Amino acid sequence: MQTFRLVRNAASAAALLFGLTACINGAQASDAPNVNTDATISPLSEFLGASPWNNAEEVRLLTSEMTINRENLIAQCMRENGFTYTPDVNSGRFAIGGAVFDETQPNDPNWVAQYGFGIVSGHWQASSNSNERIGIDPNLEYLDSLTASERYAFNLALNGSPQFLPHEDMTQSDLNELWANRGCWGRAHLQAMAESPLFVRDNNEFAPLFEALSELGGMVANSPEMYTLHRDWAHCMANQGQQSFNNPSDPIFQIVLEHHDLVNSRDASSYGAVQNIRNREIELALTDLSCRVAIDYQNRVKTLVFAAENQFIADHRQTLEAYRAAQEQRS
């Protein structure tokens, strides 16, 4: 899952920033008590709004086109290395999810009371995409026909050296270098990205812009104001009997880990074990929602993020306008 998150952030660096305002601009239930559902568009949306990333159906279509292009490029590269490779469009080696396909409703009390964070129910997994395979690898029969040394050479040509692994602090340039050293798959993936409308942001002209957006998201997330906001949230949670949480992502990932351990245990099919986690999830999610409402979490995040975005626009207006023009010309 870590590899997917790194790839997704490289694909959409602004998600680091926009993830903070997902509860502001996302579609939420209008009857949520005391939750501000003001759908005011963030300042940066004026420049980034024409992006295909704002249209889930277009992302699905363009992702499919990019995957087919990548697999055909891999097949060509493998032929040049003396191997047969059948395009594997269902490999799950690169898929896009997250902010585009969010299926959770964290600000709707009725939804939260039924699904919690959406982890046990599967809504959260659907929105974060696990990059798991669909179907059978069409190359298995060919691989079985190879000797051990031939199979090693095949995998080396396809994947490159295993020493090239992603890490937390990678920039887009670092990722490009990593992919360039990951054999036919990495080079084909890099080329397919460069040829896809989804990644106009990652070409030489706009890569620095989205590097800066990624840094902006980190600055907001680690700002003193955000620290104060999370401290207020943590105090509220503790007062309601939920200690040991520092920010709203902590209870979510606690349940993710508990559910993951259960799925991989002997009790995976135990209704009682699953129900216990589900009950715990709903309890945590309802407490989290009540605390976010109590401290006006949504509006405070919006104020903080919008101020940061306005400053970013002042510092990068010319490049933002060029990106907007490029997206409008594409569409």
Stockholm file with secondary structure:
# STOCKHOLM 1.0

chainA/1-331         MQTFRLVRNAASAAALLFGLTACINGAQASDAPNVNTDATISPLSEFLGASPWNNAEEVRLLTSEMTINRENLIAQCMRENGFTYTPDVNSGRFAIGGAVFDETQPNDPNWVAQYGFGIVSGHWQASSNSNERIGIDPNLEYLDSLTASERYAFNLALNGSPQFLPHEDMTQSDLNELWANRGCWGRAHLQAMAESPLFVRDNNEFAPLFEALSELGGMVANSPEMYTLHRDWAHCMANQGQQSFNNPSDPIFQIVLEHHDLVNSRDASSYGAVQNIRNREIELALTDLSCRVAIDYQNRVKTLVFAAENQFIADHRQTLEAYRAAQEQRS
#=GR chainA/1-331 SS CHHHHHHHHHHTTTHHHHGGGHHHHSCCCTTCTTCCCCCCCCTTHHHHTTSGGGCHHHHHHHHHHHHHHHHHHHHHHHHHTTCCCCCCTTSCSSCCCGGGGCCCCTTCHHHHHHHTTSTTTSHHHHHHCCCCCCSCCTTHHHHHTSCHHHHHHHHHHHHCCTTCCCCTTCCHHHHHHHHHTSHHHHHHHHHHHHHSGGGGGGSTTTHHHHHHHHHHHHHHHTSHHHHHHHHHHHHHHHHTTCCSCCSTHHHHHHHHHHHHHHHTSTTTTCHHHHHHHHHHHHHHHHHHHHHHHHTTHHHHHHHHHHHHHHHHHHHHHHHHHHHHHHHHHHC
#=GC SS_cons         CHHHHHHHHHHTTTHHHHGGGHHHHSCCCTTCTTCCCCCCCCTTHHHHTTSGGGCHHHHHHHHHHHHHHHHHHHHHHHHHTTCCCCCCTTSCSSCCCGGGGCCCCTTCHHHHHHHTTSTTTSHHHHHHCCCCCCSCCTTHHHHHTSCHHHHHHHHHHHHCCTTCCCCTTCCHHHHHHHHHTSHHHHHHHHHHHHHSGGGGGGSTTTHHHHHHHHHHHHHHHTSHHHHHHHHHHHHHHHHTTCCSCCSTHHHHHHHHHHHHHHHTSTTTTCHHHHHHHHHHHHHHHHHHHHHHHHTTHHHHHHHHHHHHHHHHHHHHHHHHHHHHHHHHHHC
//
